[in-house]
């Protein structure tokens, strides 16, 4: 019973937190010279149009996502890559001007 309660609470917390969150999905392992896919998930009705890729040698590139929030690129170097996305929205009726949501993650390329 305790496990069921904890599972339910975690599901509720994740569901509540993900309502307007930005997520990225990708393999945590990549291969130099082979295509790598990153998917950005924000809202089923609105996509984030670009993602920032940062390579181990400092190379930075903004790439456009397709209609499904997916970007594909070919890693040129071995090492740790970082990806980052952000989304800003106007906040009406709040004590602040805008919401800023961001997500970043890293993955290794061998």
N, C-alpha and C positions, 0 to 999 in steps of 0.2 A: 504494500500500500504506500509506503514511504517513497519507494522508487517511482511509482505511478504519479504521485503528487509532485515530485521534483521534475519529472519529465514534462508534466503539464505546465508547471510554472516556467520552465525554460522555454517551452514552445510559445507561451503567451508573451514572455519578454522579447523573444526573437521576432515574433509577429508584430508587436508594438513598435519595436525599434526599427524594423525594416520598412515601415510605412513610407517614409521619404528618405531612405538612406541610399547611398551610392555603393554598389558592390562591383568587384571585378572577379572574374573567373578565368584561370589559366592553369596550365600544367606548371608545377613547381620545378620541373626539370626540362631544360631545352638543349638543343644540339646546335653547335656552330654550323652555319651554312644550310640549316633546314628550317622551313617555314614554322613560325610560332604564332599561335592564335591567342588573343586576349578578348574576352567578352565583357562589356560594361552593362550592368543592370541598374536601372534607376527607377523607372515607372513604366508600366505596361503601355501607357499612352504617350509617353515622352521619352525620347532617347537623348543621350549625351553624344554630341557629334564629334568630339575629338578626345584624344588620349595622348599623354606625354610619355615617351619612352626615353629612359636614361641608361646609356650603356656604361660598362665598367671604365672605359677610357675617357668619360666625360662627354661623349657624343650625346646630344639631346635632339629629339625630333618630335614634333607634334604630328600625329597621324589622324586622318578622318576615319570614323567608323562607318560601316555599311548600314543598311536599313534595319539590321538586327542587332546593332550595337557591337559588331565584331570588327576587329582590326587584325590584319596578318602582316608580319614582317619577318625578315630573315636576319637573325643575329650574326654579326660579323666577327665578334670577339668572344672568347671564353671569359667567364667571370659572372659576377652578380649584376643583374639588370633590375631596374626599378621602373614601375609604371605608376602614373598618377592621373587622376581625373578630379574635376571639381565642377560644382553646379551652384550658381547663385540665383536666388529668387527674391523678389520684392516681398516684404512683410507688411501687410496692411493691418492697421489697428493695433500695432505692437509698439513697445517703447524703443524698438530698434528698427533700422531701415531695411535690412535684408537677412535672409538665411544663407549660410554658406555651408555646403556639404562637400566633403572631399573623401577620397579613398586612395590609399597607396599600398603597393605590395612589391615584393621582390621575388625573383626566381633565379636559379643558377643555370648557366649554360656551360656545357662541357664540350 
